[in-house]
Amino acid sequence: YVSAAGAAQMPYLATMDSLVAVSTGLIIIVSKLYGAGKKEKISAYVKSMSIYHTIVTTAVFVLWFCFTPAILDFFQIDHEIIRYSISYVRICILYMPLIGIDCALQAMLQGMGETKPIMYAGILKVGLNILISWLLIFGKLGLPALHVAGAAIGTLIANLLSFLFIFIYCVIYKRNTYHLHRFSNEKIQGKLYREIVRLGVPVGLEYLLWNGSNLILIRFINSFSYQDMAIYTLTFGFQCIIYVIFSGTSKATLSLIGQSIGAGEHKQANRFFYTTILINFVIVGIAAVCFTAFPKQLLRIFSNDHELISQAAFFLICIGFIMIPQSVNVICGNAIRANDDTKWMLFSQIFGSTFVISISYFLIKGLHMQMLAIYITLFLDETLRGTINFFYYQRKYSKI
């Protein structure tokens, strides 16, 4: 079941990430308008993205729903578990048509630096996901034990209610602040969405390439065994926990740098950049120490399979080291994007994806390193791109 959910999540989340990443264009625009004191222009951009991006996400939903078996089969998911993976995805994607509105509202809040509602929505989402999934996976309180389908239903309901919270907050509770409750033809302009897309699509393509190269790695792992897929799913889960923390500080810096640039305060923008580098080093440093000192104890939180824990412990330590350069890469990427330079990170990712696919193929097929090859490749990729992007930012933007 862990393998089935993990194998299904990777391509599904890759699609979601790419759709959400386009909203980075809106974050950049909103942060600069906010910093320049032009708040009255923000709602028009948000409305435009809500409408047009919903059309895009609905089209992607239809494609996913119709071709789920073919998509998952491409990634060589073991035929013993693929039926569970298909069931999982077809439930989770019912949320996909709402992504356009959800990410537009969250991008607005993030660009304005009002991130507490996003945090409350996240807490609601996680809490409900844990509770509902627990009830439906195991069949508690007289409910049927739905296993993988129960996990998917829990995720779907949690996403829907989290979206509802953000929607009510922005459109109803704060209607006099954000002015999103009234739609008129003159305010829903396609040219505004094109402006968002101009900045956001390179980010979306960047995420698509990053996820695409990771999906090739998933395809390799699925060809090993579903036990290896379970190991990757568990360790990737721990990486995600820490990633969302340092990614959150990095996204905050994207907004703060954008606001500073909008206000003409470039020195302040650079101070935000270097401060976030330091904060992220502390976060990932603590995580790496914990992963190295207590790998088995941490893995036991999420699994009672002793053999799986024994095999996964070493790879959890590897994850701790991977996150150190990854944190630098993430903050550099957001700092560069805040300067309207979204194409550089796309070019960086084209190089990174080529590197990941070629090196992992060589290590797996040529040196027969199996799972170790995956973690070595990820470490080398994040280290190389993190270093390049750091010096690129320093050379081009830190002296402005």
Secondary structure as the mmCIF struct_conf table of DSSP 4:
data_model
#
loop_
_struct_conf.conf_type_id
_struct_conf.id
_struct_conf.beg_label_comp_id
_struct_conf.beg_label_asym_id
_struct_conf.beg_label_seq_id
_struct_conf.end_label_comp_id
_struct_conf.end_label_asym_id
_struct_conf.end_label_seq_id
HELX_RH_AL_P HELX_RH_AL_P1 VAL A 2 ALA A 21
TURN_TY1_P TURN_TY1_P1 VAL A 22 SER A 23
HELX_RH_AL_P HELX_RH_AL_P2 THR A 24 GLY A 35
TURN_TY1_P TURN_TY1_P2 ALA A 36 GLY A 37
HELX_RH_3T_P HELX_RH_3T_P1 LYS A 39 LYS A 41
HELX_RH_AL_P HELX_RH_AL_P3 ILE A 42 PHE A 74
TURN_TY1_P TURN_TY1_P3 PHE A 75 GLN A 76
TURN_TY1_P TURN_TY1_P4 HIS A 79 ILE A 81
HELX_RH_AL_P HELX_RH_AL_P4 ILE A 82 CYS A 92
HELX_RH_3T_P HELX_RH_3T_P2 ILE A 93 LEU A 98
HELX_RH_AL_P HELX_RH_AL_P5 ILE A 99 GLY A 111
TURN_TY1_P TURN_TY1_P5 MET A 112 GLY A 113
HELX_RH_AL_P HELX_RH_AL_P6 LYS A 116 PHE A 138
TURN_TY1_P TURN_TY1_P6 GLY A 139 GLY A 139
HELX_RH_3T_P HELX_RH_3T_P3 LYS A 140 GLY A 142
TURN_TY1_P TURN_TY1_P7 HIS A 147 HIS A 147
HELX_RH_AL_P HELX_RH_AL_P7 VAL A 148 PHE A 167
HELX_RH_PI_P HELX_RH_PI_P1 ILE A 168 TYR A 173
TURN_TY1_P TURN_TY1_P8 LYS A 174 LYS A 174
HELX_RH_AL_P HELX_RH_AL_P8 ARG A 175 TYR A 178
BEND BEND1 HIS A 181 HIS A 181
TURN_TY1_P TURN_TY1_P9 ASN A 185 LYS A 187
BEND BEND2 ILE A 188 ILE A 188
HELX_RH_AL_P HELX_RH_AL_P9 GLY A 190 PHE A 224
HELX_RH_AL_P HELX_RH_AL_P10 TYR A 226 GLY A 262
TURN_TY1_P TURN_TY1_P10 ALA A 263 GLY A 264
HELX_RH_AL_P HELX_RH_AL_P11 HIS A 266 ALA A 293
BEND BEND3 PHE A 294 PHE A 294
HELX_RH_AL_P HELX_RH_AL_P12 PRO A 295 LEU A 299
TURN_TY1_P TURN_TY1_P11 ARG A 300 PHE A 302
HELX_RH_AL_P HELX_RH_AL_P13 HIS A 306 ALA A 338
TURN_TY1_P TURN_TY1_P12 ASN A 339 ASP A 340
HELX_RH_AL_P HELX_RH_AL_P14 THR A 342 TYR A 361
HELX_RH_PI_P HELX_RH_PI_P2 PHE A 362 GLY A 366
TURN_TY1_P TURN_TY1_P13 LEU A 367 LEU A 367
TURN_TY1_P TURN_TY1_P14 GLN A 370 GLN A 370
HELX_RH_AL_P HELX_RH_AL_P15 MET A 371 LYS A 396
TURN_TY1_P TURN_TY1_P15 TYR A 397 LYS A 399
#
